[in-house]
Amino acid sequence: MPTYRTAIVDAVHNDEELLLNLDLLEERRKRAAFREAKAKLKMTRYYNARVCGITFRPGDFVYGSNDTSHAVDGGKLGPKWEGPYEVTEALGDGAYKLRSTDGTVLPRMWNITNLKKWHE
């Protein structure tokens, strides 16, 4: 039993329509890429509007993440932060050199993601 879809198909014009769809495919891809770029820009603006940029200057005191340095092994209930440390040098791109309160300089650089401000 023929259906409506198979009954109205014109084989001559069907090939022409398929070629027309292929011609329009590139335009549809461009529009989809434009919509995707627009959505990404919107998400970026939304995220950047809520990000609080934190930077430290030499002389500031900070805590260092214990997960990064593993200085104190306390297991699950151990301390999450250690310090305070003094920032001695800002190296750029979120990298800092630290000095402990007894004056010894820590041997490696610290990333800003592993530091938080020390409050008295």
N, C-alpha and C positions, 0 to 999 in steps of 0.2 A: 504494500500500500504506500503510495507516494505521499510525502509530507509537503507542507506548504513551502518549506525551504528548498527542497529538491525540485519541486515543480516549477518554481519561478526562476531557477538558475538559467542564465543565458551563457553558454560556453564561450561565445565570441567576446562578449563584453566582460566576462569574468576575468579573462586574462588581462584586459586593459585596466580593470579596477585593481587587480593585484599589483600591476606595475605602478599604478598611481599611489597605492599604499606604500610601496617601497620608496618612491620618490619623496613622500611626506615623512618617512621614517627618520631621516636625518634632522628635519625640523623639529620633530617631537623629542628627539634626544637632546637637542640644544635647549629646548624649553625646559626639559626635566633637569638638565645640568644647571640651568639658571635658577630654577626653583630650589634646588639643593644648595647652591651657593648662598642664596638669600636666606634660607633657613639656618645654615651654619653661621652666617653673620649675625643673625638675630640671637642665636644661642650664645655666641661669643660675647656680644654686647651685654646680654643678661648676666652672664657669669662675671665679666669684668666689672660690672657695676657694683657687685657685692663683695669683691675680693678686697681685703684690707692688706695693703703692702706693708710689710714690717722690715725695717732695716736697723742695724745696730751700728753705733759709732764707737771708735776706740775710747775706752773708759767705762762703757756700759757693762753691767753685770748680767749674766745669763745663766740659765740652767742648761745642761746637756742631757740628751736622752740616754738613759741607761741601756735601752735596747740596742743602741748603736755601738756603744763602747764596751758593754758588758763588764764594767768596772766592779759593780757590786752584784753578786749572784744571790738573789733572794727568792728566786722562783716566782711563783704566781703572785705571792703577797709581798714581794720585794719592792723597793723604791723604783718608780718610773723615771725619775729625774735625779741627776746628781749635780753637785756644785754648791755654791755659785762659782762661776769663772768670770774673769775679766776679759773683755775683748781688747786685744792688743793691736790688731791690724785687720782692716777690711780689705780683702783681696779682690773683690768684684765678683759679680754673678752669684752672690749669695754665699761666698766662701769667707770664713773668718779664722784667724789665729787666736787661740785662747791661752790665758795664763791662770793658774790656780791661785787661791788666796795666799798660799805660802810662797809664791813667786816663781814656781817652776812653770816653764812654758810647755804646753802640751805638744807632743811630737807630730801631730797631724793636724790638718785643716778640718774644720767643721762646716757642714752645710747648714743653711738657715732653716731647713725643714727639721733639723734635729736640735734646734735651740728654741728656748722661749725666755721671755724677759723675766728677770729676777725682781721681785717686789719685796721690799723690807717689811 
